[in-house]
């Protein structure tokens, strides 16, 4: 299929929809969140980029949704023995990715070039772009104080109420090479069923990106990560609630009204279609639960039909 698609993505939902599009067409660009990037044991870790990359390479651990299949943890075990804090789980094969990334970054390569090299080495044919080469770090204000993203998400298992969000460095960040062209030059622009606050906002918030989304001639589509009042994975529902939004596909649609043309909601939420249309959005009601590779491709093809 000749339709070019740009997907704004983060997390497991973004990775799975990216995989569906990669099975359905050749011209796919993924613009990925870097707000959850972190440094562990001296290594630069890019969790969202890696989740998308491993999923596209069909190497990801499907049961967990992140990491690699067939992992071993000898290095992590030894790190713990040496007194290191190992709450952030890194497998041996995964560590190789971070070692290479860190070495190339320290040699002066930008993150976008490093990502392209890693994806190419894993035979990923889709174009994988970090939204920016500049450091952006998501910070979470909770009743216990401000937390670095991975402290909130992994160490504390996103159990804290989110009172506020900040994205350190985002005001001075510049879109990575190719990002704005990917947004304005696509036939179809899709906001993945990713967490609107933790995964999508750090993409849209990079100066120039939201403006490009508003001005693109592409057909703009967003897929709700909330089905039947619940998130399929992760803390999207909790974050919506704690920040004062409706925990529903309608609540998500209100966040994207004026930014996209079509809202995609699950059949379980068909009763919300009319209220979503009242926001000025077109609505596609379908099965948004991507049950394995075939389900991902089926949803991707339904979205392609919107272009």
N, C-alpha and C positions, 0 to 999 in steps of 0.2 A: 504494500500500500504506500502511496506517495505522500500521504498526509504527514506533515511534520508536527510533532507534539513536544511541548515543553511542560514538564511536570515539576511543580514546586513541592518539595518533599522533605520528610524527616521521619524517623522512627520506623516501626514495623509496618504500619499501614501504608506509608509512602513507598517502602521497599517492595511490598507485595504488589501494589498497583504498578510500579515501575516494571516489575517482572512480567506482569500481564501485557503491558504495552510492548515490551521488548519481544514478546512472542508474537505480537500482532502486526508489527511494522518495523521498518528499518530506521526511520528518522526520529529517534527519541533523544531528547536532552533532559537530564535531571539536574535541577538547581537545588542544592541541598543545604540545609541548616548546618552551621558550625558553632552555634551558641553553646552546645554541650561539649565542645572540645575541651580536653583537659590534659594535664601532665601527670603521668604516673611512673614512678621509678625512673625519672629522668627522660621519659619517652613521651612524644606528642601523640595523643590518642584522639581520633576523630570518630566517635561512635556512630553518628548518623551516616556519615560518608561510608563507613565500613559496612554498616548494615545494608545499605543500598547496594554497595559494590559486591559484597558476598552473595546477596540474594540474586543479583543479575548474573553472577558467575555460577549460580546453582551450587554453591559451596556452604551455604548458611545452615545453621542448626534450626530446622523447622519447628522442633518442639519448643525451644526457648524463644525463637524469633530473632535471636542475635547470636553472634559468634559463629564458629566453624564446626562442621561435622567432624567426628572422629578426633576431637581434641584430646590432648593430654595436658597435665598440669604439674610436671616435674619442676619447672622453673618457679612457679608460684609456691610450691611446697618448700623449695629451698630458700626462696625469699623470706617466707614466714620463719623458717628456722634461723635465718640470719637477723631476725628482729624487725623485718619490714611489716607494715600494716597492709594486709592483703584482702581487704573487704571488696576492692574493685577487682573482679575476677578477670584474669587475662590468661588464655590458653597459650600453649607453646607455639602453635602455628600462627595464632593471632599476634603474638609478640613479634614475630618476624616482620609483619606488616608495619608495626610501630617502629621497629629498629630501622627499617629502610626509610620510612617517612621522615623520622627524626634526623637521620644522617643527611638526607637530601635537603631538608629544610635548613640545616646548619651549614650546608655548602652554598646556600644562597638561592636555591630554587624556591619559587612561590608555591603555595599549597596547591593551586590549580594545576601547575605543571607536574608536581609530585603525584597528585591524584590521577592525572591522565596516564602517567607511567605505570602506576600500580594497577589501574584498571586494564590497561593494555596487556600487562603481564599475565593477568587472569582471564584474558580473552573476552573481556566485556566489550561489546560492540556499541552499546549506547554511549552517548557523551555524558560524562559525569563531571559536574562543575560545583565546587563549593561556592556559595553565594558571594563570598569575599575571600581574598587572600589575607586580609587584615584580621588581627585578633578581636573577636567578639565573644563575650562570656556572659551567659545567663546567670543571674543571681536572683534568689527567691527570698522574699520577706515572709517569715512565718511567725507564729506566736512565740517561738523559741529564739527568734532573731533572724539575721540574714544568713543564708546558706549558699555556698557554691553549688552549682547545678547537680553535679554527681553526688555530692554529700546528701542533698535532698532526695535525688532520684534513686540512687543505688544503695548508699549506706543506710539511709533512713526509710527506704522502700516507699517513697512518696506518701508517707503517712501524715505529714504535717499539712495543715490548712495553708493555702497560698493566699497571702494578704496583698501582695504586690509583686511586680516583676521589674527587673532592670536588666538592660543589656549593655554591659560595660564595653565601651569602645565603638558602639554602633554609630554614633554621630559622626565619627571621623573615618569610618570604614568606606571603602570604595568597592563597587561591584567588581568581581573578578572578571578578567578578560572573557568576553563571549556571553556574559550573563544577560546584559540588556538586549543584545542582538537576538539571543534565544527567546526572550520574552516578546519582543516586538516583531520578530520574523516568523513566529510559529503560525500554523493554521489553527491549532487547538492548544489552548493554555489551560492546564488542569491543576487545581489546588487539591493535593492528595488528601485522603482521609487521615490526616495527621492532626496532632494536638494543635488547635488554633493559636494557643498562647505560647507553648513551649517549643513548637517546631516550625510553625508557619510565620508567626510574628517576627522572629529573628531573621527571617528571609525578607519579608516585606519591609522591615524596618531599616534595612541597609539603604542609605540615601540613593534615590534614583530608581529603586526596584518597584516600589508601590506606584510611582508615577508612570513607569513603563507599563505596568499591568493596566492602569487606568486608560492609557492612550493606545494600547496595542489594537490592531485590527483583528487579532485572533478571536475566535469564539472562546469565551472564558467560562470555565465550568469548575464548580467546587463539589467535592463529595463529602457528605457529613460523616464524621467519625463516631457520631452518637446514633445508636440504633435502639429504639424502644426505651429511651431514657437512660441508656447505659453505654459506656465505652466498651468496645470489644477488647481493648488492651490498653493498659496505661492509665494515667490519672486525668484524662480529659474531663470526665464527668465531675470529679472532685474540684478541679480547677474552675470549671464553669460555675459551679455552685458557690465556691468560696469567694469568687470575684463578682458575684451578684447577677449572674446570667441564668436564664432558663436552661436546665439540663435536658435538652431536646434538640432534635434536628432543626426546629424553629429557632431556638436560641443560637445555634451555629449560623443559620441563614441570616439572622440579624447582624452578625459580625461581618458577613461578606456582602451584604446588600450594598449596591453601588460600586462594587469591585468586580463582580462576576455577572454573567448573563443567565446562567443556568445553575440551579441547585439540585443535586442528586441526593435523594433520600431513599431509605429502605422501605420495602413494602409494608413492614411493620408500622411505619409512620405515615401511611397513606392519608390518614385523617388530617395530617398537618399540611398537606399539599396546598389547600386553598389559602390558609394563613401565610404560607411562604409566597404564594403568588401575589398576595396583597402587598408584599414588600417590593413588588416590581420585578420579581424574578420568574423566569420559566422554571418548571419543575419536571424532573425525570424521576418517576417512582419505579424502583427495580430492586433486585436482590443485590445489596451492596456487600454482603458477607462473602469474602473471597475464599471459597473452600478449595484450597490447593491450586496448582498451576492452571488447571482448566478453568476454574472459577475466576481466577485473576484475568485470564485472557478473555473470557466471556464478558466481564465487566468492562475491560478495556475496549473491546469491539463495540459495545453499546455506547460508550463515550465517544468513540471515533465517529459513530453515526451522527453525532450532534454537530460535527464540523461541516 
